[in-house]
Amino acid sequence: MKVAVVGAGPAGVRAVEQLVRAGLTPIWLNEAPDGGGRIYQRPPAGFRRGHRALYGFEAWRARALHDTLDALKPHTDWRPETLVWNIRPRPRLLYTLHRGTQVEELGYDAVILCTGAMERVIPVPGWTRPGVTGLGAAQVALKAQGCAIGWRVVFLGTGPLLWLVAYQYAKAGAQVAAVLDTTPFATKLAAAPRLAATGCMTFAKGAYYVGWLRARRIPIAEGVEPVAIEGAETGGISAIRWRDAGGAEQVTDCDAVGIGWGLKPEAQLADLAGVPFDFDPVQHNWVPQRDATGRTPVAGVYLAGDGAGIGGADMAELAGARAALALLEDAGHRPDAALQVHLDRGLRRHARFRAALERAFPFPAQLAARMPDETILCRCEAITAGEMRAAARAEAATGPAAEVNRAKAFTRIGMGRCQGRVCSPAAAEVLAAALGCSTAEAGRLRGQPPVKPIPILPLAAE
Ligand SMILES: Cc1cc2nc3c(=O)[nH]c(=O)nc-3n(C[C@H](O)[C@H](O)[C@H](O)COP(=O)(O)OP(=O)(O)OC[C@H]3O[C@@H](n4cnc5c(N)ncnc54)[C@H](O)[C@@H]3O)c2cc1C
């Protein structure tokens, strides 16, 4: 049986572990040069910061995952630096590109997609200036390049990653000029009992990061609204303007800003494989349909980890193993009932925690919906929020309510290099508000191959 696993983060590693244990030799494809995924991303060779400095509390988990990954590689058809840029369910084919030069079509009988997540951004006036990055990119700079995004950094957004990255920067010696959380303190406080009740250690770690930052008197504001990121004459940025919870405008000087409002699944391959999507009102994300085991409505396609709906790294490990067990059972292997029970129990507990976390840091849809007309919404194609609203008005006047794919045809939003991966959540909010419909009704941008930009030459040669 030809089984493929896409992704070598926590979900992919644990999926492959179960497949190898059952005697299979899966094809294991990973876009990055090595495994570990986002959270346990391995630094390049020669990097001197150790596990403890890079992964903090998660150092032992990172080491355990890296050890398993290394032990598994020889038992698989391991293909790092290989992007899966398209997938077909009939005939079952994966389209791959190795190191940007070698294309290949691979047949599969079953595939587990463990493609992870990416950060979710709400455009703020000035967000396209050099010096503004996503929170995740700010973290990658620390983890993989050993540098900070600036000398005086402001972190803006909401969610656990906001506080974690601010903590990591301050701990590494960078000057954190402010942490600006758009979620009011009262919202988080109200969610705290539910978070604590799940017994997940993540809550305690989060509380520690916040306490650590407060103890060092790093300026923190909650319930804020961003106004604009201001440019410096030298070409970078000089300050961020924002409104505090009382509505008073404030200015914080800085030379870099990390922004992010939670995560969204990287689910384009699931989309191209024909898996239907639902709008999850709690996560405020479109998520591919799958059951608690990772089975999808498409035969032979299984999903695990953040690519199937945001759950975090610990949940991704459980989900990866669970999807592999489901695949093995469907292929006629005898299920390991005790392991299944253990995994299912863990997954349920993490799902409760995640739901509470989403309530603690809700996606501020209204912030996206009311961004000023002149704000660049799609930075690849330089489309403003005003152009999006104009398209919505034109469409509403002529026929049935628009949705984002129509708006794409009208404005080119989402047609650029990122294929809408960055702008689509905010674009849907702007459109929904302009049309007076729900975010779910505004729809989602359909995935298109290639899922990420690829050079045309190898394809042309093929
Ligand atoms: C930028 C960022 C930073 C994060 N930082 C933290 C953190 O510090 N702490 C924390 O607890 N959580 C963090 N998270 C969340 C955490 O990374 C995830 O919960 C966890 O890694 C999910 O594991 P996963 O296996 O589902 O996906 P990932 O760990 O993201 O792994 C996905 C893997 O799939 C590969 N891949 C994706 N698409 C393709 C494709 N088309 N072809 C081939 N390979 C592909 C990627 O290269 C990657 O190796 C972060 C998330 C992001 C996006």
The ligand as an SDF file (V2000), in Angstrom:
LIG
                    3D

 53 58  0  0  0  0  0  0  0  0999 V2000
    4.4480   31.0350   12.5670 C   0  0  0  0  0  0  0  0  0  0  0  0
    3.9660   30.1580   13.6890 C   0  0  0  0  0  0  0  0  0  0  0  0
    4.6230   30.1470   14.9230 C   0  0  0  0  0  0  0  0  0  0  0  0
    4.1800   29.3220   15.9560 C   0  0  0  0  0  0  0  0  0  0  0  0
    4.8160   29.3380   17.1690 N   0  0  0  0  0  0  0  0  0  0  0  0
    4.3460   28.5800   18.1830 C   0  0  0  0  0  0  0  0  0  0  0  0
    4.9810   28.5640   19.4550 C   0  0  0  0  0  0  0  0  0  0  0  0
    5.9820   29.2070   19.6480 O   0  0  0  0  0  0  0  0  0  0  0  0
    4.4410   27.8080   20.4360 N   0  0  0  0  0  0  0  0  0  0  0  0
    3.3330   27.0480   20.2240 C   0  0  0  0  0  0  0  0  0  0  0  0
    2.8700   26.3700   21.1450 O   0  0  0  0  0  0  0  0  0  0  0  0
    2.7320   27.0040   19.0330 N   0  0  0  0  0  0  0  0  0  0  0  0
    3.2090   27.7690   18.0280 C   0  0  0  0  0  0  0  0  0  0  0  0
    2.5780   27.7460   16.8190 N   0  0  0  0  0  0  0  0  0  0  0  0
    1.5150   26.7750   16.6190 C   0  0  0  0  0  0  0  0  0  0  0  0
    2.1910   25.4080   16.4330 C   0  0  0  0  0  0  0  0  0  0  0  0
    3.2650   25.5730   15.5660 O   0  0  0  0  0  0  0  0  0  0  0  0
    1.2540   24.4050   15.8810 C   0  0  0  0  0  0  0  0  0  0  0  0
    0.1820   24.2430   16.7830 O   0  0  0  0  0  0  0  0  0  0  0  0
    1.9100   23.0580   15.6610 C   0  0  0  0  0  0  0  0  0  0  0  0
    3.1820   23.1910   15.1190 O   0  0  0  0  0  0  0  0  0  0  0  0
    1.0190   22.2600   14.7560 C   0  0  0  0  0  0  0  0  0  0  0  0
    1.6900   21.1250   14.3200 O   0  0  0  0  0  0  0  0  0  0  0  0
    1.3830   20.5630   12.8710 P   0  0  0  0  0  0  0  0  0  0  0  0
    2.1810   19.3160   12.7340 O   0  0  0  0  0  0  0  0  0  0  0  0
   -0.0680   20.5050   12.6540 O   0  0  0  0  0  0  0  0  0  0  0  0
    1.9260   21.6700   11.8530 O   0  0  0  0  0  0  0  0  0  0  0  0
    3.3530   22.3600   11.6750 P   0  0  0  0  0  0  0  0  0  0  0  0
    4.1690   22.2490   12.8820 O   0  0  0  0  0  0  0  0  0  0  0  0
    3.0960   23.7060   11.1350 O   0  0  0  0  0  0  0  0  0  0  0  0
    4.0460   21.4850   10.5400 O   0  0  0  0  0  0  0  0  0  0  0  0
    3.5850   21.5020    9.2240 C   0  0  0  0  0  0  0  0  0  0  0  0
    4.6710   20.9410    8.3380 C   0  0  0  0  0  0  0  0  0  0  0  0
    4.1270   20.7190    7.0470 O   0  0  0  0  0  0  0  0  0  0  0  0
    4.9990   21.2400    6.0650 C   0  0  0  0  0  0  0  0  0  0  0  0
    4.1520   21.6290    4.9340 N   0  0  0  0  0  0  0  0  0  0  0  0
    3.1090   22.4860    4.9280 C   0  0  0  0  0  0  0  0  0  0  0  0
    2.5560   22.5600    3.7070 N   0  0  0  0  0  0  0  0  0  0  0  0
    3.2670   21.7280    2.9200 C   0  0  0  0  0  0  0  0  0  0  0  0
    3.1890   21.3680    1.5320 C   0  0  0  0  0  0  0  0  0  0  0  0
    2.2480   21.8850    0.7280 N   0  0  0  0  0  0  0  0  0  0  0  0
    4.1020   20.5070    1.0470 N   0  0  0  0  0  0  0  0  0  0  0  0
    5.0550   19.9630    1.8470 C   0  0  0  0  0  0  0  0  0  0  0  0
    5.1710   20.2570    3.1620 N   0  0  0  0  0  0  0  0  0  0  0  0
    4.2870   21.1320    3.6890 C   0  0  0  0  0  0  0  0  0  0  0  0
    5.7050   22.4070    6.7340 C   0  0  0  0  0  0  0  0  0  0  0  0
    6.9670   22.6630    6.1410 O   0  0  0  0  0  0  0  0  0  0  0  0
    5.8420   21.8920    8.1750 C   0  0  0  0  0  0  0  0  0  0  0  0
    7.0420   21.1830    8.3530 O   0  0  0  0  0  0  0  0  0  0  0  0
    3.0350   28.5300   15.7630 C   0  0  0  0  0  0  0  0  0  0  0  0
    2.3940   28.5310   14.5190 C   0  0  0  0  0  0  0  0  0  0  0  0
    2.8440   29.3320   13.4860 C   0  0  0  0  0  0  0  0  0  0  0  0
    2.1380   29.3170   12.1600 C   0  0  0  0  0  0  0  0  0  0  0  0
  1  2  1  0
  2  3  1  0
  2 52  2  0
  3  4  2  0
  4  5  1  0
  4 50  1  0
  5  6  2  0
  6  7  1  0
  6 13  1  0
  7  8  2  0
  7  9  1  0
  9 10  1  0
 10 11  2  0
 10 12  1  0
 12 13  2  0
 13 14  1  0
 14 15  1  0
 14 50  1  0
 15 16  1  0
 16 17  1  0
 16 18  1  0
 18 19  1  0
 18 20  1  0
 20 21  1  0
 20 22  1  0
 22 23  1  0
 23 24  1  0
 24 25  2  0
 24 26  1  0
 24 27  1  0
 27 28  1  0
 28 29  2  0
 28 30  1  0
 28 31  1  0
 31 32  1  0
 32 33  1  0
 33 34  1  0
 33 48  1  0
 34 35  1  0
 35 36  1  0
 35 46  1  0
 36 37  1  0
 36 45  1  0
 37 38  2  0
 38 39  1  0
 39 40  1  0
 39 45  2  0
 40 41  1  0
 40 42  2  0
 42 43  1  0
 43 44  2  0
 44 45  1  0
 46 47  1  0
 46 48  1  0
 48 49  1  0
 50 51  2  0
 51 52  1  0
 52 53  1  0
M  END
$$$$
